[in-house]
Amino acid sequence: MIRLTAAAALLRAGATVSLSEPELLGLSTCVRPGAVCFDIGAAYGMYTYPLAQLVGPTGQVHSFEPLPLPYRLLETGVRASGARNVRVTNAALGASLGWRTLRLPYRFGLPIHGWAHLEEGLKHPGQFAAAKTLEVPVYSVDRVCELREIARVDFMKVDVEGFEAEVLEGARWTIEQHRPALLMEIEQRHVDKYGRTSAEVAGSLIERGYRMHVWHGRRWRRTDRVAAPRRNYLFIANALGKPDGGRHVRTWDGA
C-alpha cells in the first residue's frame, strides 16, 4: 500500500497547483475507510488512486474506462501500485446494457481521449468533425451491483462527457436505495451534445433530495446552480454531516 499512498499523495499535491483537479482535496470529507466507490470514466486514474487510498483495504473501488489505451495504462498502474481493493473494467456505463459506438475525436492527427463520447442519443456531434469510432460494452450501475453482489455504494464519481443523465438513469435503484454521494462533471458544452441542459442534469438529483456543492476556498460550499467555469459538482443526500452508509461528511459551508 506504500506505492498506492505515494500515488494518491502525488495526485493531491498536483491538485494544489492545478495539475490535477482541485476536488481531489475534498474527497476525504465524504469518502471514509471501508466505503464502496464507483469511478465512472476513470481515464488514467486521477480519482481511482486517491479513492483506493481513502477506502483502505476493507473498501472497494470499481473503475470503468471504455477506451483501450487509458484502460490498459490504468490496469497496469493499479497492479503496480498494489491496490488490491480496485477492480478496473474496460467498459462504459449508461442506462442500458449492450454494445454501443464510442466516438473518439481527433485534432492534428492525435486522439483527444478526454472528449470521447458515446453516440447513443447524440444530437449535436460537436466541433470536431474528425473522429474514429469503436464498439464498446455498456453496463449500468444497477446491473453491475447485481452481478457483483455489491451490497451498497457510498460514492460515485461520474465524468462521461455529457452522458451523465444516462448514467444516473442506469443507477436509479442504487441511488434510491443507498443515497451515495456523487461527484459529477456537468458542463453545458458536453450535455448539449445530447440535447440536454446542465440545469436539467443537476435538477434530476436535486429533485431526489440531493444538495449541490462546489469546492472553493479549500472546502465544499453550497450552490444552487451550475455555472462556468466550474466543471465538478458534489451532490450529497440527507442532512449534511450525518453518517450515511459508510460515508461521513465533515466540513461544509452553509449547511
N, C-alpha and C positions, 0 to 999 in steps of 0.2 A: 504493500500500500504506500510505501515511501515514494515510488515513482508517480503514483496517482496523485498524491498530495502535492508533489512538486509541480505536476502539470496543471492542477487546479489553481495553485498559488500563482503560477506564471500567468494564467489567463486573467485572474483577478487583478494582478498587478498591471496587466495591459489595459484593463478597464479604467484604471485611474488616469491613464494618459491617452485615452480614446483609441487604443489599438485593438480593443475588443469592446463589446457592448457594455455600457455602464451598469445595466440592470443586473449583471453578474454579481455586483457588490451587494445587492439586496436579496439574493436568493436565500440566505441563511435566516431571514425573518419569516419565511413561510415553508421551508424545507427542513425537516428535522431528522435525526437518526431513525432508521427503520422505515422511512417513507417509501412509497412506491410512486415512481415518476415516469412520465412519457416525454420523450424528446422527439417531436414530430417535425420533420425537416431538419434533421440533425447536422447535415453538411459534414464538416470536418471535426465536429465535436466541441464547438465552443462552449455549449451548455452541458454536454454529456459528462465531461470530466469533472467540472465543479459539482454537478448533481451527484455523481457517483461518490465523490469525497464526502459530501454532506450527509447522504443517507447511510453511509458506512456499510459494514459487512452484513448487517441484518436487513438492509433496504434493497431496492431494485430500481434499475433504470432501464427502460425499454426504448431504444433509439431506432428511428426509422429514417432511412435515406434512400430514395429511389435511383439516384444517379450512380452509375457503376464506379467511377473513379473516386468520388468522395466516400462512397461506401467502403471501398477496399482500403483506403487510407485510414478511415475511422476504425474499421475492424482490426487492422494491423496495429494501430495506436492503442486501442483498448487492450489487446493482448499484451503488447509491450509494457503497458502501464501496470499490469497485474490486476486490473479492475474486474474481478470475478462477479461483481454484482451488476454488470452491464450486459445486456443482450442486444446486439445490433442486427437489424433486419433490412434487407435490400428491397424495400417496398415503399409505396406511398400510402397515405391514409385518406379516406374520404367518407362518403355517405353509404356506399355500397361496395360489394366485392366484385372482382373481375380484373381483366387486363385492360388498361387504358393507354392512350397515346400521350407521351410526355414530350413537350416542345422545348428544345434547348436552343436559345438564341445565340447567334454568333455576331461578333464585331471584329473587323480587321482580321478575319480568318481564325479568331480564337473564341472558344466557347465561354459563355458567361453563366457559369454554374449557378450563381446566386439568383438568377432570374428564370430558371427553368420552371415550367408550369404545365399542369395537365390541360389537355384540350377539351375535356368533357365540360360542356356548359359554357365554353368560351364564346364571347360575343364580340370582343374587340381585341384582335391579336397583339396590339401594341406597336411600338415604334420600330421594332426590329423585324424587317422582312426576311432576313437571312436566318434560317434555323434548321436544325436537324431534329428528327423525331425518333423516338424509340418506344417500344411497348414495355410497360412496367406493371407488376402486380399491384393491386389496390385492395386494402383491407379497411375495416372500420375499427374504431377504438372498442366499441361494444363487442365485436366479434373476436378481436384479439384477447380481450379479457375472458371471454367464454372459452376460447381454445386453450389458453394458457392457465386457466383456473386462477385468475388474479382476483383476490378477494376484495381489494379496494384500490383506489387510485387517489393519491393525495395532491399531485401536482402535474400539470401538463404545460409544456412549452410548445407553441404552435407557430411555425414560420413557414408558410406554404404559398407565398406569392399570390395572394388573392383568393385561395381556395378554402379560406378559413370557415366559411359558412357550411361547406360540405363536411369538413372535419367535425364541426360541432354537431351537425345532424347525425353523423355516424357515432357520436358519443352521447347521444341523448339519454340513454338509460344510465350510463356511467355518471353523467353529470347530475342527474336527478337523485341517484342512489347515494353517491359518495361525496358530492359537492367539492370536487377538487379545486385548488387554486389554479388559475390559468394565466399564463404569460403569453399574450397574443401579439404578433406583429400585425398591425392594422394600418394600411396605407391606401389612400383613395386611388392612387395610380395603379395599384395592383388589383384591388377589388373591382375597379371599373372594368377590367378585362372580362369579368363575369356578369356585368350589368348590375352590380350592387353598389351600395354606398357604405362608407366606413361607419356612419351612424347606424345603419341597419344591422351590421355585424355586431357592433358593441351593444346596441339596443336589445338584441336577442338574448344576451346574457343578463343585462340589467333587468329585463322583464322576468327573469328566473330568480331574482333576488340577489344578484351579484352587485358589488360596488367596484367602481373602476378607479385605478390609481396609476400615477406615473412616478418614476424615480427622479427625484430632483433634490439637490442640496443634501445628497447622501442619505435620503430617507424616502419612503413611499408617501406620496401626498394624494389626497382625493382629487378627482377631476370629474366633470360631468360631460365632457365631450372629447372627441378625437380631433386633434389639431396638429398640422405640420409645425415644426419639423420633427416632432416626436414620432417614433415608429412603434414602440413597445408599450403595452398596457397590461397591468396586472389586475385581474378580477378575483375578488375574494367574496365568498358567500358567508352569510350569517353574521353575527356580531363580531366586530373586529376585536382581536385579542383573545378570542375564545378558542380553546383547543378543539380541533375537529379532525378526527380520523388520522392521527399521526402527525399533523402539522400544527404549528402554533405561531401565530403572528405576534410579533413583539413590539415593533416601533413604528408608529404611524403618526400622521398629522391630520387633524380634522376629524378624528374618529368620533 
